[in-house]
Structure formats: C-alpha cells, structure tokens
C-alpha cells in the first residue's frame, strides 16, 4: 500500500552532507545535492534524489552510483512497508553488508 520512512533527522542531515562531501572528494564534480523523504511515501513515488553536475558524465554517473549505496549504508533512515495484511520494517542490505565488514 505505502512506505513510511523515519529518520533521526539531525544525524541524517549530517550524514547526507558527509556523503555529498565524499562524492565531491572522490570525483571531479561541480555540485552535488542529496535528499531523502521521510514520512508516508506511495510505493511508486520516489524517496531519494541525488543530483550531480560535472563536466564529464562518467564522473557524475559513478558519483551517483556510489552515493546511493553509501546513503543507504550510513544515513540513519528506516523504512517500514505497509501491506493489506500488516506491516514490516525493511532491513537495508547495504547497511547490513557494511556491518558484516566491521571487525569484531
């Protein structure tokens, strides 16, 4: 039916800024903007936008690809999926993979 995103907003904003700064440091890009919706979002509606400007499309495309994976791994935003017969919190595969990489 729909999704609901919750965030620890002060930390989410800080992490989004960090992802953008990391993108600018890794690729030759001019500007970057990232945003993630919170609250109720329809299943077919977008929840994330990443905009990158660059003189060369390869830098922009690689930055966006890395940026969405990094955003999903480090930004404290949680998704709950609502169905006709109930709801469930959705685990983020990128975040889970990052946790598995950490030393004990």
Backbone as XML, in Angstrom:
<?xml version="1.0"?>
<chain id="A" units="angstrom">
  <residue number="1" name="UNK">
    <atom name="N" x="0.810" y="-1.200" z="0.000"/>
    <atom name="CA" x="0.000" y="0.000" z="0.000"/>
    <atom name="C" x="0.860" y="1.273" z="0.000"/>
  </residue>
  <residue number="2" name="UNK">
    <atom name="N" x="1.781" y="1.359" z="0.996"/>
    <atom name="CA" x="2.648" y="2.533" z="1.083"/>
    <atom name="C" x="3.856" y="2.227" z="1.947"/>
  </residue>
  <residue number="3" name="UNK">
    <atom name="N" x="4.799" y="3.159" z="1.955"/>
    <atom name="CA" x="6.007" y="3.069" z="2.768"/>
    <atom name="C" x="5.991" y="4.198" z="3.775"/>
  </residue>
  <residue number="4" name="UNK">
    <atom name="N" x="6.682" y="3.997" z="4.881"/>
    <atom name="CA" x="6.851" y="5.073" z="5.846"/>
    <atom name="C" x="8.323" y="5.109" z="6.246"/>
  </residue>
  <residue number="5" name="UNK">
    <atom name="N" x="8.939" y="6.269" z="6.049"/>
    <atom name="CA" x="10.338" y="6.456" z="6.406"/>
    <atom name="C" x="10.420" y="7.264" z="7.690"/>
  </residue>
  <residue number="6" name="UNK">
    <atom name="N" x="11.283" y="6.808" z="8.587"/>
    <atom name="CA" x="11.568" y="7.539" z="9.811"/>
    <atom name="C" x="13.062" y="7.818" z="9.844"/>
  </residue>
  <residue number="7" name="UNK">
    <atom name="N" x="13.435" y="8.927" z="10.451"/>
    <atom name="CA" x="14.850" y="9.308" z="10.486"/>
    <atom name="C" x="15.193" y="9.955" z="11.809"/>
  </residue>
  <residue number="8" name="UNK">
    <atom name="N" x="16.424" y="9.806" z="12.187"/>
    <atom name="CA" x="16.995" y="10.626" z="13.245"/>
    <atom name="C" x="17.531" y="11.831" z="12.487"/>
  </residue>
  <residue number="9" name="UNK">
    <atom name="N" x="16.692" y="12.856" z="12.362"/>
    <atom name="CA" x="16.945" y="13.921" z="11.398"/>
    <atom name="C" x="18.254" y="14.683" z="11.592"/>
  </residue>
  <residue number="10" name="UNK">
    <atom name="N" x="18.653" y="15.078" z="12.813"/>
    <atom name="CA" x="19.933" y="15.799" z="12.919"/>
    <atom name="C" x="21.115" y="14.957" z="12.412"/>
  </residue>
  <residue number="11" name="UNK">
    <atom name="N" x="21.128" y="13.680" z="12.756"/>
    <atom name="CA" x="22.217" y="12.819" z="12.294"/>
    <atom name="C" x="22.080" y="12.515" z="10.804"/>
  </residue>
  <residue number="12" name="UNK">
    <atom name="N" x="20.850" y="12.332" z="10.327"/>
    <atom name="CA" x="20.637" y="12.056" z="8.907"/>
    <atom name="C" x="21.143" y="13.218" z="8.056"/>
  </residue>
  <residue number="13" name="UNK">
    <atom name="N" x="20.852" y="14.439" z="8.471"/>
    <atom name="CA" x="21.326" y="15.611" z="7.723"/>
    <atom name="C" x="22.853" y="15.662" z="7.712"/>
  </residue>
  <residue number="14" name="UNK">
    <atom name="N" x="23.465" y="15.388" z="8.846"/>
    <atom name="CA" x="24.925" y="15.389" z="8.944"/>
    <atom name="C" x="25.523" y="14.310" z="8.034"/>
  </residue>
  <residue number="15" name="UNK">
    <atom name="N" x="24.937" y="13.128" z="8.038"/>
    <atom name="CA" x="25.439" y="12.031" z="7.209"/>
    <atom name="C" x="25.221" y="12.301" z="5.721"/>
  </residue>
  <residue number="16" name="UNK">
    <atom name="N" x="24.060" y="12.889" z="5.365"/>
    <atom name="CA" x="23.827" y="13.246" z="3.961"/>
    <atom name="C" x="24.884" y="14.232" z="3.480"/>
  </residue>
  <residue number="17" name="UNK">
    <atom name="N" x="25.198" y="15.211" z="4.316"/>
    <atom name="CA" x="26.226" y="16.182" z="3.970"/>
    <atom name="C" x="27.575" y="15.477" z="3.792"/>
  </residue>
  <residue number="18" name="UNK">
    <atom name="N" x="27.875" y="14.531" z="4.678"/>
    <atom name="CA" x="29.122" y="13.785" z="4.572"/>
    <atom name="C" x="29.213" y="12.967" z="3.295"/>
  </residue>
  <residue number="19" name="UNK">
    <atom name="N" x="28.110" y="12.356" z="2.890"/>
    <atom name="CA" x="28.092" y="11.597" z="1.641"/>
    <atom name="C" x="28.370" y="12.534" z="0.476"/>
  </residue>
  <residue number="20" name="UNK">
    <atom name="N" x="27.728" y="13.690" z="0.460"/>
    <atom name="CA" x="27.964" y="14.666" z="-0.607"/>
    <atom name="C" x="29.410" y="15.142" z="-0.642"/>
  </residue>
  <residue number="21" name="UNK">
    <atom name="N" x="29.981" y="15.401" z="0.513"/>
    <atom name="CA" x="31.378" y="15.830" z="0.584"/>
    <atom name="C" x="32.317" y="14.733" z="0.096"/>
  </residue>
  <residue number="22" name="UNK">
    <atom name="N" x="32.017" y="13.491" z="0.451"/>
    <atom name="CA" x="32.843" y="12.370" z="-0.007"/>
    <atom name="C" x="32.750" y="12.202" z="-1.524"/>
  </residue>
  <residue number="23" name="UNK">
    <atom name="N" x="31.556" y="12.401" z="-2.073"/>
    <atom name="CA" x="31.393" y="12.319" z="-3.521"/>
    <atom name="C" x="32.250" y="13.383" z="-4.205"/>
  </residue>
  <residue number="24" name="UNK">
    <atom name="N" x="32.218" y="14.607" z="-3.675"/>
    <atom name="CA" x="32.994" y="15.701" z="-4.263"/>
    <atom name="C" x="34.497" y="15.444" z="-4.157"/>
  </residue>
  <residue number="25" name="UNK">
    <atom name="N" x="34.919" y="14.760" z="-3.112"/>
    <atom name="CA" x="36.343" y="14.467" z="-2.939"/>
    <atom name="C" x="36.802" y="13.336" z="-3.856"/>
  </residue>
  <residue number="26" name="UNK">
    <atom name="N" x="35.926" y="12.392" z="-4.164"/>
    <atom name="CA" x="36.310" y="11.213" z="-4.950"/>
    <atom name="C" x="36.232" y="11.445" z="-6.460"/>
  </residue>
  <residue number="27" name="UNK">
    <atom name="N" x="35.312" y="12.306" z="-6.905"/>
    <atom name="CA" x="35.109" y="12.515" z="-8.331"/>
    <atom name="C" x="35.216" y="13.996" z="-8.659"/>
  </residue>
  <residue number="28" name="UNK">
    <atom name="N" x="35.491" y="14.271" z="-9.924"/>
    <atom name="CA" x="35.601" y="15.649" z="-10.400"/>
    <atom name="C" x="34.197" y="16.173" z="-10.723"/>
  </residue>
  <residue number="29" name="UNK">
    <atom name="N" x="33.493" y="16.578" z="-9.659"/>
    <atom name="CA" x="32.137" y="17.086" z="-9.840"/>
    <atom name="C" x="32.067" y="18.536" z="-9.367"/>
  </residue>
  <residue number="30" name="UNK">
    <atom name="N" x="31.138" y="19.273" z="-9.944"/>
    <atom name="CA" x="30.998" y="20.698" z="-9.633"/>
    <atom name="C" x="30.078" y="20.900" z="-8.431"/>
  </residue>
  <residue number="31" name="UNK">
    <atom name="N" x="28.921" y="20.287" z="-8.463"/>
    <atom name="CA" x="27.947" y="20.403" z="-7.370"/>
    <atom name="C" x="27.261" y="19.073" z="-7.157"/>
  </residue>
  <residue number="32" name="UNK">
    <atom name="N" x="26.798" y="18.890" z="-5.909"/>
    <atom name="CA" x="26.046" y="17.687" z="-5.577"/>
    <atom name="C" x="24.957" y="18.061" z="-4.584"/>
  </residue>
  <residue number="33" name="UNK">
    <atom name="N" x="23.799" y="17.439" z="-4.730"/>
    <atom name="CA" x="22.690" y="17.632" z="-3.791"/>
    <atom name="C" x="22.047" y="16.275" z="-3.548"/>
  </residue>
  <residue number="34" name="UNK">
    <atom name="N" x="21.747" y="15.987" z="-2.266"/>
    <atom name="CA" x="21.101" y="14.732" z="-1.886"/>
    <atom name="C" x="19.919" y="15.045" z="-0.986"/>
  </residue>
  <residue number="35" name="UNK">
    <atom name="N" x="18.848" y="14.304" z="-1.156"/>
    <atom name="CA" x="17.687" y="14.445" z="-0.269"/>
    <atom name="C" x="16.977" y="13.103" z="-0.177"/>
  </residue>
  <residue number="36" name="UNK">
    <atom name="N" x="16.413" y="12.836" z="1.000"/>
    <atom name="CA" x="15.637" y="11.616" z="1.225"/>
    <atom name="C" x="14.341" y="12.013" z="1.917"/>
  </residue>
  <residue number="37" name="UNK">
    <atom name="N" x="13.239" y="11.525" z="1.421"/>
    <atom name="CA" x="11.945" y="11.827" z="2.031"/>
    <atom name="C" x="11.777" y="11.083" z="3.341"/>
  </residue>
  <residue number="38" name="UNK">
    <atom name="N" x="10.992" y="11.657" z="4.231"/>
    <atom name="CA" x="10.576" y="10.980" z="5.454"/>
    <atom name="C" x="9.056" y="11.068" z="5.517"/>
  </residue>
  <residue number="39" name="UNK">
    <atom name="N" x="8.470" y="10.194" z="6.336"/>
    <atom name="CA" x="7.016" y="10.145" z="6.423"/>
    <atom name="C" x="6.451" y="9.166" z="5.412"/>
  </residue>
  <residue number="40" name="UNK">
    <atom name="N" x="5.169" y="9.326" z="5.127"/>
    <atom name="CA" x="4.458" y="8.409" z="4.230"/>
    <atom name="C" x="4.812" y="8.700" z="2.774"/>
  </residue>
  <residue number="41" name="UNK">
    <atom name="N" x="5.135" y="7.630" z="2.034"/>
    <atom name="CA" x="5.505" y="7.725" z="0.625"/>
    <atom name="C" x="4.791" y="6.601" z="-0.121"/>
  </residue>
  <residue number="42" name="UNK">
    <atom name="N" x="4.145" y="6.941" z="-1.203"/>
    <atom name="CA" x="3.494" y="5.923" z="-2.024"/>
    <atom name="C" x="4.509" y="4.966" z="-2.621"/>
  </residue>
  <residue number="43" name="UNK">
    <atom name="N" x="4.095" y="3.729" z="-2.867"/>
    <atom name="CA" x="5.007" y="2.698" z="-3.357"/>
    <atom name="C" x="5.668" y="3.107" z="-4.671"/>
  </residue>
  <residue number="44" name="UNK">
    <atom name="N" x="4.973" y="3.769" z="-5.553"/>
    <atom name="CA" x="5.551" y="4.144" z="-6.849"/>
    <atom name="C" x="6.185" y="5.536" z="-6.841"/>
  </residue>
  <residue number="45" name="UNK">
    <atom name="N" x="6.207" y="6.197" z="-5.686"/>
    <atom name="CA" x="6.791" y="7.544" z="-5.602"/>
    <atom name="C" x="8.278" y="7.472" z="-5.270"/>
  </residue>
  <residue number="46" name="UNK">
    <atom name="N" x="9.051" y="8.443" z="-5.769"/>
    <atom name="CA" x="10.478" y="8.463" z="-5.427"/>
    <atom name="C" x="10.690" y="8.861" z="-3.969"/>
  </residue>
  <residue number="47" name="UNK">
    <atom name="N" x="11.719" y="8.298" z="-3.358"/>
    <atom name="CA" x="12.037" y="8.634" z="-1.973"/>
    <atom name="C" x="13.403" y="9.287" z="-1.842"/>
  </residue>
  <residue number="48" name="UNK">
    <atom name="N" x="14.241" y="9.169" z="-2.858"/>
    <atom name="CA" x="15.595" y="9.730" z="-2.821"/>
    <atom name="C" x="15.854" y="10.500" z="-4.098"/>
  </residue>
  <residue number="49" name="UNK">
    <atom name="N" x="16.579" y="11.609" z="-3.973"/>
    <atom name="CA" x="17.087" y="12.309" z="-5.150"/>
    <atom name="C" x="18.554" y="12.604" z="-4.909"/>
  </residue>
  <residue number="50" name="UNK">
    <atom name="N" x="19.341" y="12.345" z="-5.944"/>
    <atom name="CA" x="20.750" y="12.714" z="-5.939"/>
    <atom name="C" x="20.992" y="13.436" z="-7.259"/>
  </residue>
  <residue number="51" name="UNK">
    <atom name="N" x="21.444" y="14.675" z="-7.170"/>
    <atom name="CA" x="21.737" y="15.467" z="-8.358"/>
    <atom name="C" x="23.212" y="15.826" z="-8.342"/>
  </residue>
  <residue number="52" name="UNK">
    <atom name="N" x="23.884" y="15.580" z="-9.461"/>
    <atom name="CA" x="25.315" y="15.854" z="-9.578"/>
    <atom name="C" x="25.563" y="16.579" z="-10.886"/>
  </residue>
  <residue number="53" name="UNK">
    <atom name="N" x="26.362" y="17.636" z="-10.822"/>
    <atom name="CA" x="26.798" y="18.293" z="-12.049"/>
    <atom name="C" x="28.300" y="18.092" z="-12.195"/>
  </residue>
  <residue number="54" name="UNK">
    <atom name="N" x="28.711" y="17.835" z="-13.442"/>
    <atom name="CA" x="30.107" y="17.550" z="-13.729"/>
    <atom name="C" x="30.374" y="17.845" z="-15.193"/>
  </residue>
  <residue number="55" name="UNK">
    <atom name="N" x="31.604" y="18.143" z="-15.505"/>
    <atom name="CA" x="31.985" y="18.363" z="-16.897"/>
    <atom name="C" x="31.944" y="17.060" z="-17.689"/>
  </residue>
  <residue number="56" name="UNK">
    <atom name="N" x="32.092" y="15.937" z="-16.990"/>
    <atom name="CA" x="32.139" y="14.644" z="-17.670"/>
    <atom name="C" x="31.112" y="13.692" z="-17.061"/>
  </residue>
  <residue number="57" name="UNK">
    <atom name="N" x="30.328" y="13.079" z="-17.904"/>
    <atom name="CA" x="29.235" y="12.230" z="-17.407"/>
    <atom name="C" x="29.724" y="11.030" z="-16.618"/>
  </residue>
  <residue number="58" name="UNK">
    <atom name="N" x="30.883" y="10.481" z="-16.951"/>
    <atom name="CA" x="31.375" y="9.313" z="-16.211"/>
    <atom name="C" x="31.539" y="9.643" z="-14.731"/>
  </residue>
  <residue number="59" name="UNK">
    <atom name="N" x="32.148" y="10.808" z="-14.422"/>
    <atom name="CA" x="32.308" y="11.219" z="-13.030"/>
    <atom name="C" x="30.952" y="11.357" z="-12.350"/>
  </residue>
  <residue number="60" name="UNK">
    <atom name="N" x="29.999" y="11.984" z="-13.033"/>
    <atom name="CA" x="28.674" y="12.194" z="-12.448"/>
    <atom name="C" x="27.971" y="10.860" z="-12.199"/>
  </residue>
  <residue number="61" name="UNK">
    <atom name="N" x="27.981" y="9.970" z="-13.172"/>
    <atom name="CA" x="27.291" y="8.691" z="-13.032"/>
    <atom name="C" x="27.937" y="7.810" z="-11.963"/>
  </residue>
  <residue number="62" name="UNK">
    <atom name="N" x="29.259" y="7.772" z="-11.924"/>
    <atom name="CA" x="29.931" y="6.977" z="-10.898"/>
    <atom name="C" x="29.658" y="7.546" z="-9.504"/>
  </residue>
  <residue number="63" name="UNK">
    <atom name="N" x="29.658" y="8.870" z="-9.397"/>
    <atom name="CA" x="29.383" y="9.503" z="-8.103"/>
    <atom name="C" x="27.969" y="9.185" z="-7.626"/>
  </residue>
  <residue number="64" name="UNK">
    <atom name="N" x="26.993" y="9.249" z="-8.521"/>
    <atom name="CA" x="25.612" y="8.940" z="-8.151"/>
    <atom name="C" x="25.489" y="7.472" z="-7.735"/>
  </residue>
  <residue number="65" name="UNK">
    <atom name="N" x="26.099" y="6.586" z="-8.484"/>
    <atom name="CA" x="26.033" y="5.160" z="-8.160"/>
    <atom name="C" x="26.615" y="4.896" z="-6.770"/>
  </residue>
  <residue number="66" name="UNK">
    <atom name="N" x="27.777" y="5.434" z="-6.504"/>
    <atom name="CA" x="28.396" y="5.261" z="-5.194"/>
    <atom name="C" x="27.563" y="5.957" z="-4.119"/>
  </residue>
  <residue number="67" name="UNK">
    <atom name="N" x="27.060" y="7.145" z="-4.435"/>
    <atom name="CA" x="26.316" y="7.950" z="-3.470"/>
    <atom name="C" x="25.056" y="7.270" z="-2.967"/>
  </residue>
  <residue number="68" name="UNK">
    <atom name="N" x="24.289" y="6.620" z="-3.833"/>
    <atom name="CA" x="23.058" y="5.973" z="-3.371"/>
    <atom name="C" x="23.387" y="4.789" z="-2.475"/>
  </residue>
  <residue number="69" name="UNK">
    <atom name="N" x="24.424" y="4.035" z="-2.830"/>
    <atom name="CA" x="24.811" y="2.905" z="-1.975"/>
    <atom name="C" x="25.317" y="3.396" z="-0.626"/>
  </residue>
  <residue number="70" name="UNK">
    <atom name="N" x="26.096" y="4.452" z="-0.631"/>
    <atom name="CA" x="26.630" y="4.991" z="0.622"/>
    <atom name="C" x="25.510" y="5.580" z="1.477"/>
  </residue>
  <residue number="71" name="UNK">
    <atom name="N" x="24.600" y="6.308" z="0.850"/>
    <atom name="CA" x="23.454" y="6.867" z="1.570"/>
    <atom name="C" x="22.685" y="5.753" z="2.278"/>
  </residue>
  <residue number="72" name="UNK">
    <atom name="N" x="22.393" y="4.682" z="1.554"/>
    <atom name="CA" x="21.620" y="3.578" z="2.136"/>
    <atom name="C" x="22.385" y="2.865" z="3.239"/>
  </residue>
  <residue number="73" name="UNK">
    <atom name="N" x="23.720" y="2.919" z="3.188"/>
    <atom name="CA" x="24.533" y="2.227" z="4.184"/>
    <atom name="C" x="24.741" y="3.034" z="5.460"/>
  </residue>
  <residue number="74" name="UNK">
    <atom name="N" x="24.810" y="4.365" z="5.355"/>
    <atom name="CA" x="25.249" y="5.141" z="6.528"/>
    <atom name="C" x="24.244" y="6.154" z="7.072"/>
  </residue>
  <residue number="75" name="UNK">
    <atom name="N" x="23.247" y="6.523" z="6.297"/>
    <atom name="CA" x="22.303" y="7.556" z="6.756"/>
    <atom name="C" x="21.206" y="6.886" z="7.600"/>
  </residue>
  <residue number="76" name="UNK">
    <atom name="N" x="20.986" y="7.378" z="8.829"/>
    <atom name="CA" x="20.014" y="6.735" z="9.723"/>
    <atom name="C" x="18.558" y="7.050" z="9.357"/>
  </residue>
  <residue number="77" name="UNK">
    <atom name="N" x="18.104" y="6.356" z="8.304"/>
    <atom name="CA" x="16.716" y="6.441" z="7.850"/>
    <atom name="C" x="16.201" y="5.011" z="7.758"/>
  </residue>
  <residue number="78" name="UNK">
    <atom name="N" x="15.014" y="4.772" z="8.337"/>
    <atom name="CA" x="14.454" y="3.428" z="8.391"/>
    <atom name="C" x="13.147" y="3.383" z="7.621"/>
  </residue>
  <residue number="79" name="UNK">
    <atom name="N" x="12.905" y="2.245" z="6.954"/>
    <atom name="CA" x="11.721" y="2.092" z="6.105"/>
    <atom name="C" x="10.816" y="1.004" z="6.651"/>
  </residue>
  <residue number="80" name="UNK">
    <atom name="N" x="9.536" y="1.328" z="6.727"/>
    <atom name="CA" x="8.516" y="0.350" z="7.097"/>
    <atom name="C" x="7.568" y="0.217" z="5.913"/>
  </residue>
  <residue number="81" name="UNK">
    <atom name="N" x="7.313" y="-1.035" z="5.515"/>
    <atom name="CA" x="6.419" y="-1.314" z="4.401"/>
    <atom name="C" x="5.049" y="-1.714" z="4.951"/>
  </residue>
  <residue number="82" name="UNK">
    <atom name="N" x="4.003" y="-1.129" z="4.386"/>
    <atom name="CA" x="2.628" y="-1.423" z="4.807"/>
    <atom name="C" x="1.910" y="-2.191" z="3.705"/>
  </residue>
  <residue number="83" name="UNK">
    <atom name="N" x="1.257" y="-3.297" z="4.096"/>
    <atom name="CA" x="0.534" y="-4.178" z="3.182"/>
    <atom name="C" x="-0.929" y="-4.264" z="3.622"/>
  </residue>
  <residue number="84" name="UNK">
    <atom name="N" x="-1.738" y="-4.916" z="2.811"/>
    <atom name="CA" x="-3.146" y="-5.138" z="3.163"/>
    <atom name="C" x="-3.274" y="-5.883" z="4.491"/>
  </residue>
  <residue number="85" name="UNK">
    <atom name="N" x="-2.366" y="-6.825" z="4.726"/>
    <atom name="CA" x="-2.477" y="-7.703" z="5.897"/>
    <atom name="C" x="-1.468" y="-7.385" z="7.006"/>
  </residue>
  <residue number="86" name="UNK">
    <atom name="N" x="-0.877" y="-6.204" z="6.993"/>
    <atom name="CA" x="0.061" y="-5.850" z="8.060"/>
    <atom name="C" x="1.195" y="-4.975" z="7.572"/>
  </residue>
  <residue number="87" name="UNK">
    <atom name="N" x="2.273" y="-4.970" z="8.347"/>
    <atom name="CA" x="3.429" y="-4.152" z="8.002"/>
    <atom name="C" x="4.692" y="-4.810" z="8.522"/>
  </residue>
  <residue number="88" name="UNK">
    <atom name="N" x="5.832" y="-4.368" z="7.978"/>
    <atom name="CA" x="7.112" y="-4.867" z="8.474"/>
    <atom name="C" x="8.202" y="-3.844" z="8.196"/>
  </residue>
  <residue number="89" name="UNK">
    <atom name="N" x="9.162" y="-3.791" z="9.119"/>
    <atom name="CA" x="10.332" y="-2.956" z="8.925"/>
    <atom name="C" x="11.226" y="-3.647" z="7.903"/>
  </residue>
  <residue number="90" name="UNK">
    <atom name="N" x="11.768" y="-2.877" z="6.990"/>
    <atom name="CA" x="12.600" y="-3.422" z="5.924"/>
    <atom name="C" x="14.067" y="-3.184" z="6.264"/>
  </residue>
  <residue number="91" name="UNK">
    <atom name="N" x="14.828" y="-4.278" z="6.328"/>
    <atom name="CA" x="16.261" y="-4.145" z="6.583"/>
    <atom name="C" x="16.954" y="-3.672" z="5.323"/>
  </residue>
  <residue number="92" name="UNK">
    <atom name="N" x="17.942" y="-2.820" z="5.498"/>
    <atom name="CA" x="18.690" y="-2.268" z="4.389"/>
    <atom name="C" x="19.887" y="-3.162" z="4.094"/>
  </residue>
  <residue number="93" name="UNK">
    <atom name="N" x="19.930" y="-3.753" z="2.904"/>
    <atom name="CA" x="21.005" y="-4.683" z="2.547"/>
    <atom name="C" x="22.372" y="-4.011" z="2.577"/>
  </residue>
  <residue number="94" name="UNK">
    <atom name="N" x="22.460" y="-2.750" z="2.154"/>
    <atom name="CA" x="23.746" y="-2.045" z="2.144"/>
    <atom name="C" x="24.262" y="-1.826" z="3.563"/>
  </residue>
  <residue number="95" name="UNK">
    <atom name="N" x="23.370" y="-1.468" z="4.458"/>
    <atom name="CA" x="23.754" y="-1.264" z="5.847"/>
    <atom name="C" x="24.181" y="-2.586" z="6.477"/>
  </residue>
  <residue number="96" name="UNK">
    <atom name="N" x="23.452" y="-3.625" z="6.193"/>
    <atom name="CA" x="23.775" y="-4.955" z="6.724"/>
    <atom name="C" x="25.154" y="-5.398" z="6.231"/>
  </residue>
  <residue number="97" name="UNK">
    <atom name="N" x="25.428" y="-5.207" z="4.946"/>
    <atom name="CA" x="26.729" y="-5.590" z="4.384"/>
    <atom name="C" x="27.848" y="-4.807" z="5.055"/>
  </residue>
  <residue number="98" name="UNK">
    <atom name="N" x="27.613" y="-3.537" z="5.315"/>
    <atom name="CA" x="28.619" y="-2.708" z="5.974"/>
    <atom name="C" x="28.896" y="-3.236" z="7.376"/>
  </residue>
  <residue number="99" name="UNK">
    <atom name="N" x="27.858" y="-3.626" z="8.104"/>
    <atom name="CA" x="28.041" y="-4.169" z="9.451"/>
    <atom name="C" x="28.845" y="-5.469" z="9.424"/>
  </residue>
  <residue number="100" name="UNK">
    <atom name="N" x="28.610" y="-6.287" z="8.422"/>
    <atom name="CA" x="29.327" y="-7.552" z="8.320"/>
    <atom name="C" x="30.809" y="-7.358" z="8.010"/>
  </residue>
  <residue number="101" name="UNK">
    <atom name="N" x="31.156" y="-6.204" z="7.427"/>
    <atom name="CA" x="32.558" y="-5.898" z="7.118"/>
    <atom name="C" x="33.351" y="-5.433" z="8.332"/>
  </residue>
  <residue number="102" name="UNK">
    <atom name="N" x="32.656" y="-4.953" z="9.368"/>
    <atom name="CA" x="33.346" y="-4.417" z="10.533"/>
    <atom name="C" x="34.056" y="-5.519" z="11.303"/>
  </residue>
  <residue number="103" name="UNK">
    <atom name="N" x="35.264" y="-5.219" z="11.806"/>
    <atom name="CA" x="35.958" y="-6.219" z="12.614"/>
    <atom name="C" x="35.243" y="-6.382" z="13.958"/>
  </residue>
  <residue number="104" name="UNK">
    <atom name="N" x="35.351" y="-7.599" z="14.544"/>
    <atom name="CA" x="34.654" y="-7.843" z="15.833"/>
    <atom name="C" x="35.225" y="-7.029" z="16.973"/>
  </residue>
</chain>
